[in-house]
C-alpha cells in the first residue's frame, strides 16, 4: 500500500495526481476509488493490525478485495482473502447464545453458503488458496442439485461437467489426483486423459465457473 498508494513516485500516485483538480494554492485532493471503511481496513492490515475480528464489517473487506485487485496489490489481496475466509467461517460458527460451533457441525447447506460466498470474492488464480481452506474447514460441502442444474445451463462445457458430477459421483473422490486437471480441461475445451494436466499458467486462465467446479469436486 505504501509503495503503490502513498509513495509519490508510484505510477498509481502520479496517475491520481494528474487527473485531480488543484485548488487556488495548487494543492490537490486525491480521491481513491473505494469507501473510507475499506481504505481503513487496507491501511490497518498493511501497518500491522491483521486481526479481522476487530473489523467484522465484511462488506468493507469485500470492497477492499476489489480495490486491491484494481491497483495491483496482489500479495495484500491474497492476505485479505485468507482473512475474509476465516472471518466468514467464524461468523457462521458463532451461535446466538455465545457458543462457537465446530465447522464440521455446520449443516451441509451452511457450509455450502460459506463456500459460495468465498468463491464470489475469489479469482481463478485463488484456486489453491481457497481449495486448501475448504479442505481444512468445510468437510461437508458438496454441490447441490440446484447448483448443478444452474451449472448445466451456463455453457456446453458446464452441462458436460454437471452431467458427469451427477451421474458419476465417484469422480469427485478426493483421492482422484487428476480431478483438478480433469475439470480445468473440460472447461477450457481440451481433451483429457488420466495423468495429463494443465500448467500453472493455463490453470490461471480458467474462469470462475470452472474454479467453483474444481472446488466442489473435492467432495470434502
C-alpha positions, 0 to 999 in steps of 0.5 A, spaced: 500 500 500 505 504 501 509 503 495 503 503 490 498 508 494 502 513 498 509 513 495 509 519 490 513 516 485 508 510 484 505 510 477 498 509 481 500 516 485 502 520 479 496 517 475 491 520 481 495 526 481 494 528 474 487 527 473 485 531 480 483 538 480 488 543 484 485 548 488 487 556 488 494 554 492 495 548 487 494 543 492 490 537 490 485 532 493 486 525 491 480 521 491 481 513 491 476 509 488 473 505 494 469 507 501 473 510 507 471 503 511 475 499 506 481 504 505 481 503 513 481 496 513 487 496 507 491 501 511 490 497 518 492 490 515 498 493 511 501 497 518 500 491 522 493 490 525 491 483 521 486 481 526 479 481 522 475 480 528 476 487 530 473 489 523 467 484 522 464 489 517 465 484 511 462 488 506 468 493 507 473 487 506 469 485 500 470 492 497 477 492 499 478 485 495 476 489 489 480 495 490 486 491 491 485 487 485 484 494 481 491 497 483 495 491 483 496 489 490 496 482 489 500 479 495 495 484 500 489 481 496 491 474 497 492 476 505 485 479 505 482 473 502 485 468 507 482 473 512 475 474 509 475 466 509 476 465 516 472 471 518 466 468 514 467 461 517 467 464 524 461 468 523 457 462 521 460 458 527 458 463 532 451 461 535 446 466 538 447 464 545 455 465 545 457 458 543 462 457 537 460 451 533 465 446 530 465 447 522 464 440 521 457 441 525 455 446 520 449 443 516 451 441 509 447 447 506 451 452 511 457 450 509 455 450 502 453 458 503 460 459 506 463 456 500 459 460 495 460 466 498 468 465 498 468 463 491 464 470 489 470 474 492 475 469 489 479 469 482 481 463 478 488 464 480 485 463 488 484 456 486 489 453 491 488 458 496 481 457 497 481 449 495 486 448 501 481 452 506 475 448 504 479 442 505 481 444 512 474 447 514 468 445 510 468 437 510 461 437 508 460 441 502 458 438 496 454 441 490 447 441 490 442 439 485 440 446 484 447 448 483 448 443 478 442 444 474 444 452 474 451 449 472 448 445 466 445 451 463 451 456 463 455 453 457 456 446 453 462 445 457 458 446 464 452 441 462 458 436 460 461 437 467 454 437 471 452 431 467 458 427 469 458 430 477 451 427 477 451 421 474 458 419 476 459 421 483 465 417 484 469 422 480 469 427 485 473 422 490 478 426 493 483 421 492 482 422 484 489 426 483 487 428 476 480 431 478 483 438 478 486 437 471 480 433 469 475 439 470 480 445 468 480 441 461 473 440 460 472 447 461 477 450 457 475 445 451 481 440 451 481 433 451 483 429 457 486 423 459 488 420 466 495 423 468 495 429 463 494 436 466 494 443 465 500 448 467 500 453 472 499 458 467 493 455 463 490 453 470 490 461 471 486 462 465 480 458 467 474 462 469 470 462 475 465 457 473 470 452 472 474 454 479 467 453 483 467 446 479 474 444 481 472 446 488 466 442 489 469 436 486 473 435 492 467 432 495 470 434 502 
